Amino acid sequence: MQAALFGREGDAGDRRDNVMARITSVRAGDFDALALENDHVRVVIIPELGGRVWELTDRLRNRQWIWHRSGVSLSRVAPGSSYDDVWAGGWEELFPNDAAGRFEGRDLPDHGEWWTASWSVVPTHSDFPGIRLETLTSVRRTRCTKEVTLDGEAITVSYRIESLESEPFHCLFKQHLAIAVTPSCRLRLPGGTVTVVDPGFGTIVGAADSFQWPSCTGSGGKVADLGSVSAPSLDTREFVYVEDLRAGWCGVDDLERRASLRMAFDKAVLPFVWLFITYGGWRDCYTTVLEPCTNMPKDLDGAVRQGRSMELQPGQIFETRVAVTLRELEAAASTTS
């Protein structure tokens, strides 16, 4: 991981915001990592562990947004491993699937292929410092690239997936950003229709009917607010899909720190947001995972039957990007959903 890969001496910055961006080699646990940072934001990426983002820090408000799982250390795991058993946290992506299983003639691994892959650092195509990673997948043969750039308070990740298969195949592409929430946080969406993933899993939504974000019928028939983050409890967990978004974004506000995280995306490409919520009720974990996705529902068979699945043709190139902005919480944000 040489600095020369990232432009002139690896320290040439984007000066449009008068903020010098720089890249340095660091360590994350036992692994080599790269830090992309300026005076506003610090991003730490571990190429050999799926290219995951391990740190996402708002330096102005001293807020580190990425959740790290207590008791589960960073480790290199074999393809096909059980994701839930070894998940340490971070910001990852899922491709070509979520749930493991046999599909269209292939045995797809749990949570896809990206998270267990080692990604190579390659020269960036950006005009200012960025980190460009590349890998090849084998269960579904593809060439995959993601490039992370930093401009002021915004981190942009550009994705490119090229099919190397000789036949078309259905697949899924999804963000998987685990947020370090606290009871002072609020989950934010631009409205939308909410449906539970599994009525037998969740404990917040009390009815199986869909509802409009964020108010739902909770246990005992009382109105519950899905946007509120509760204190730790072994009884609190939920997993939902959100569709019919009015705009392409989701996020979290920290009212105590006056800090805001917004993930923006093309809702024509990622029309669904999944939210995995556990405030202690799933494996004693306390986090919310933001998951803009191409598909709904999570199993590929169901998504294909409903006409809500991504599909790649032979040689086709899929491209999209997401942008995460870390900024001060505006007064109006505390009163909106």
N, C-alpha and C positions, 0 to 999 in steps of 0.2 A: 504494500500500500504506500506508494511513493507520492509525495506532495506534487510532483511534476504532472501527475495525471489530471490535476484539477485546474490547470491554467498557469499563468506566469508565477513561478515560485510558490504556488499553492496559497498565496496570501494576498493576491490581488482582489480587491473588494468591489462590490456594487456600491457606488457612491451616490446613487440617485436619492437615497434617503439620508445621505451623510453618515451612513453606518457601514463600517468596514466589516465585510464578511471574511471569515478565515476558516481553514480546515487544519486540524491537528490530529495526530495519532494518540489515542488514549487506551486505557484498559477498562473493560466492563466485566467484573468478576474475573474469571480466568481467561478471558478472550480479548483478542485485539479488536479495537473499535475505532471509529472515526467520529470526531466532534466537528460539526458544522455550526458556527456561531457568529454572532455579532453582539453589539451592546444591548440588544433587545431580547434575543432568543438564543438558546443553546439546544442543539439536537445531537444525540449520540446514537450511532448506528452500528450494529454488529453484523458485518457481512456474512460470516460463516454460520450464523444462527438465523437463517432465513432472511437476512437483511433487515431484521426487525429494528424499529426505533425503541431504544431502551430508556432514553431520557428526553423529555420535551419540557424545557424550562422557560417560563416567562421571567426574565431576569429583573425586569423593572418592578414586578410585584412579588418576587421571590416565591413563585408558585411552580412546582414540578408536577406536571399533569399525568404522567404515566404511572399506572398501578403496577406494583411489584408484589408478587404473592409470597406471603410469609411462609417459611418452611420449605419452599421449593426453589432451589438454586438454579442459576443458569447452567445448562448442560447441553451437550450435543447428543441428539437422539436419532435412532435409526428410522428410516422411512417405514411407515406402518405402525408406529408407536401409538399408544392411546393418548390422545391430546390432553384430555382432562387430567390424567395422572401426572403429567410432566409440565403442564402449562405454568410458566413462571411470570406471565404478564407481558406487557409491551404493546407496541403498535405493529400489527402484522397484517397480512392479506391472505385470503383463501382462494385457491385455484387448483384444480378445476371442479372442486366439490366441497361440500361440508360433511354431511353424514357419510361414513364409510359404507362400502357395499359393492356388490356386483352391478354394473350398469353398462349397457351397450357393449358387452363383451370384454370389459376391463374390470379388474378388482381395484377400486378406488380407495386410497388410504384415508384414514380418519383426518378430517380437516384439510384434505388436499395435499399437494406436493410442495408448496412453496416454503412452509415453515420448517421443514426438515432439510431443505436444500442449503448447500453452501454457495453463496453468490460471489462472483469475481468482480473486483473493482476494475472498471475500464475507463478510458478517456471520456470526459464529459463533452456534450455538444452545446453546453450553455455558454453564453457570453460572459457570465460571471460565475464565481465558485459554486460548484455543486458536486454531489457524489452520485456517480452512475454505476449501477450494478447489473450484472447479467448472469443468467443461469439457463440450463437446459433441463426440461422435465422429461421423464421417460415413460411413465404410465400412460399419459397422453403426451405424445411427442410435440413439444413446443419450444420455441426460443423466446425467453422472457427478459425484459429490461425494465428497470425502474430507475428514475433519476430524481434526486432530491436537491432542490435549490432553495435559497433563503434570500428574501428581499424584505428588509425592514422587519415587521412583525409577522410576516406570512411565510409559511413553509409550503412549497408546492412539490407534489410528487407526480411525475409523469410516467405512465405505464404503457408498455407495448408488448403484446403477445402475438407471436407469429405461429400459426399452425404448421407443423411439419408432417401432419397425418395425410394419408391418401384418401380418406373418407371424411365426410362431415361428422361432427360430434357435438352433443349438447354438453354444456358446462355451466359453471357459476364463477363469478368474480365478486369478491366481497372485501370490504375493509373490516378490520378487527382491532379497534382502538380501545384498550382497557384504561378507563379513567380512574385516577385516585380521587374518589369522591369523599365528602364529609357531609354531616348533617346540615351544613350551611350552604350546600349546593342545590341548584335547580337544573333539571334536564330541560333542554329547550328544543322545540321543533316548530316549524311554521304551520302547525295544524296537521290534519291528516286523519285517516280512518285506521283504527287500531284493532287488530285481531290477535288473540292469544295463539301462541305456537302449539302449546299442549295444555289443555284445561287441567290435566292431572298434575302438572308441574308447579304452576304458579300459586301464590298465596295472597296477592294484592288484588287482582281482578276477580270478582266473585261471580261473574256471569260469562257465559260463552259467547254472547252476542257481541258484535263489533260496536265500537263507540268512537266518538270524536275526541281526539287528543285535547287536553290531558285528563278529563274527568271521566271516571268509570264507576260502576257499581261494585263496591268492595264487599268483603265478608260481612254477613249480617244485613245486607241490603243497604248499607250506608254508602254515601258518596265518597270516593277516594280520588286522590290527585296523584296520577302516575308520574308527574313531574317533580314531586317532592322526594327528597332523599331522606330516608328515616335513619334513626340511630341504629347501631348494630343489634340484630335480633336473629336468633336461630330459626325464626318462623317466616322471614321475609325474603321472597324471591319471586321473579317473574321473567317471562320470555315472550316478547310480542313482535309482530310485524306491524309496520306503519306504511300505508300506501296513500295515494291521492294527495301527495304533498303539494302545498301551494308554491313552494320554492325548493331549490336544491341545496338544503343545508340542514345540519343538526349541530347540537353543541351542549355545553354545560357552563353555567355561571356559578362562581364562588362568591356569595354575597359578603362573606366575612373578609376575604382578601380583596374584594372589588376587582376580581379577575374574571375574564371571559375567554372561552375557547369556542371557536366556530369552525366546523368542517364544511367546506363548500364543494359541490360536485355537480356534474351534469345529470339532472334528474331524468333526461331522456335515455341515458345509459344506465344509471343507477336509480331506478324509480321507486325502490323500496328501502326503508330503513328498518333493520332489525335492532331491537334493544334487549340485551341480556342483562338482567338486573339481579344482583345478589347482595343483600345487606347483612350477610351472615347466614342466610338460609340455604346456601349451596356450598358444601365443603368448607364452611366457615370463612368464605371469601367475602370481601366487602368492596365491591366495584360495580360500575356500569360499563358495558361494552357497546360502543357506537359502531353500527355495522351497515352502512349503505351498501346495497347489493343489487345485482342484475336480476336476481331470481326471487320467486316466492311460489310455493313454500320451500323449505330447506332440502327436502329430498328431491333428487333430480327427476325421478319418475313422476311425482306429483306436479312439479313445475312444467314438465313437458306436456302432460295431459291438459293442464290449464293454459297452455300457450304463454307461459311466463318464464321461459328459460333462455339463456344465452345459447347461441349456436355458432360454431366456427366451421367454415368451409375449408377444403384443402388449400393451403397457401394463404388463407385470409389473415389479415393483420387487424387485431383489436387494439384500439388506443383510447385512453381517457386520462384524466388527471383530477386530482383532488388538491385542495388548498386548505391548510389549517392556519388560522390566524389567532394569535394570542394578544389580547389587548385589555385595556382598562374597561371594567364593567360600566356601561353608561347607565344613568339613572333610570331611563325608560326600560332597560332590560329586566329590571326586577319586577316589573308589572306585566310583562308579556309572557306568553307561553311558546 
